[in-house]
Amino acid sequence: MSRIMGIDLGDKTIGVALSDPFFITAQAYVTINRKKTSLDIKKLTEIIDEKEVNLIVIGLPKNMNNTLGPQAMKVISFVDLLKKATDTEIKYQDERMTTMQSDQVLNDMKVDKKNRKKYIDKIAASFILQTYLDGRNNG
């Protein structure tokens, strides 16, 4: 059964979320500690193949005024490289506020501040993916 993958790309980590097989819910899957772009892409393509991912939704960090800044350009450059490694379709999803939402979830769950980093990126990826799924299912 195929799935949709959500990605929250950071400078140090990559948060990954996966949809359920019916494309209704997003679940946080894994946080990849970034080493080298080629290795990061290899790890993602392994997950894509293993989980039969047929669409990737990657967070695009827009500025609050809807412009693209340096972080968005890093995401676009990464996507250009990822496209060379996989035939899987890739779509961008506005990710403004997802880190704040993720931090609030961890706060509500009473996760210690020093332990949040290992969860926040994959939770942000699940927010990115869930936003996409909700728009798809409602539109």
Residue pairs with C-beta under 8 A, 6 or more apart in sequence:
1 21
1 52
2 21
2 52
2 53
2 54
3 18
3 19
3 20
3 21
3 23
3 51
3 52
3 53
3 54
4 18
4 19
4 23
4 53
4 54
4 55
4 56
4 57
4 129
4 132
4 133
5 16
5 17
5 18
5 19
5 44
5 47
5 48
5 51
5 53
5 55
5 56
5 57
5 129
6 15
6 16
6 17
6 18
6 19
6 26
6 56
6 57
6 58
6 59
6 93
6 125
6 126
6 128
6 129
6 130
6 132
7 14
7 15
7 16
7 17
7 44
7 56
7 57
7 58
7 59
7 125
7 128
8 14
8 15
8 16
8 17
8 59
8 95
8 98
8 99
8 121
8 122
8 124
8 125
8 128
9 58
9 59
9 74
9 75
9 78
10 34
10 121
11 34
11 74
12 33
12 34
13 31
13 32
13 33
13 34
13 117
13 121
14 31
14 32
14 34
14 40
14 44
14 121
15 28
15 31
15 32
15 120
15 121
15 122
15 123
15 124
15 125
15 126
16 29
16 30
16 31
16 32
16 44
16 47
16 122
16 125
17 26
17 27
17 28
17 29
17 122
17 125
17 126
17 128
17 129
17 130
18 26
18 27
18 29
18 51
18 53
18 129
19 25
19 26
19 27
19 129
19 133
20 27
23 133
23 136
23 137
24 133
24 137
25 130
25 133
26 125
26 126
26 127
26 128
26 129
26 130
26 133
27 126
28 119
28 122
28 123
28 125
28 126
29 47
29 122
29 125
30 47
30 122
31 118
31 119
31 121
31 122
32 40
32 43
32 44
34 40
37 78
37 81
41 81
41 82
41 85
42 85
44 82
44 85
44 86
45 85
45 86
47 53
48 56
48 86
48 88
53 88
54 88
54 89
55 88
55 89
55 90
55 91
56 82
56 86
56 88
56 89
56 90
56 91
57 90
57 91
57 92
57 93
57 128
57 129
57 132
58 75
58 78
58 79
58 90
58 91
58 92
58 93
58 128
59 75
59 92
59 93
59 94
59 95
59 98
59 124
59 125
59 128
60 68
60 72
60 75
60 76
60 92
60 93
60 94
60 95
61 69
61 71
61 72
61 75
61 95
61 96
62 68
62 69
62 72
62 94
62 95
62 96
63 69
63 72
64 96
68 76
75 92
79 90
79 92
82 90
83 90
91 132
93 128
93 129
93 131
93 132
94 131
95 124
95 127
95 128
98 124
98 127
98 128
98 131
99 120
99 124
101 124
101 127
102 119
102 120
102 121
102 123
102 124
102 127
103 116
103 120
105 123
106 116
106 119
106 120
106 123
111 119
